[in-house]
Amino acid sequence: MSSLIRILLAIVFPPIAVLVTTGFGIQFLLNIVLWILGWLPGTVHALWLMNRDRPLV
């Protein structure tokens, strides 16, 4: 899936972006809990998961 589409999906509906990125597991369940607590924590977690393996340079 395209990175742009995953980023837009992470902004609109973070759990689906995490499910596509990591599959069903602890990260997905954690993101659902964060998303229920508030939109921003779920979105930040989803974006972090998608970009944690990318180099900063």
JOCOR-V346291 format. One record per pair of residues at least 6 apart in sequence whose ideal C-beta (glycine too) atoms are under 6 Angstrom apart, sorted by sequence separation. I is the first residue (numbers start at 1). J is the second residue. If there is no record, write none. Layout:
BEGIN
i->(I,I)
j->(J,J)
END
This chain:
BEGIN
i->(9,10,34,35,9,34,18,19,18,6,31,34,18,31,31,15,14,15,1,15,14,14,18,21,14,17,21,18,11,14,10,10,6)
j->(16,17,41,42,17,42,27,28,28,17,42,45,31,45,46,31,31,32,20,35,35,42,46,49,43,46,50,49,43,46,46,47,50)
END
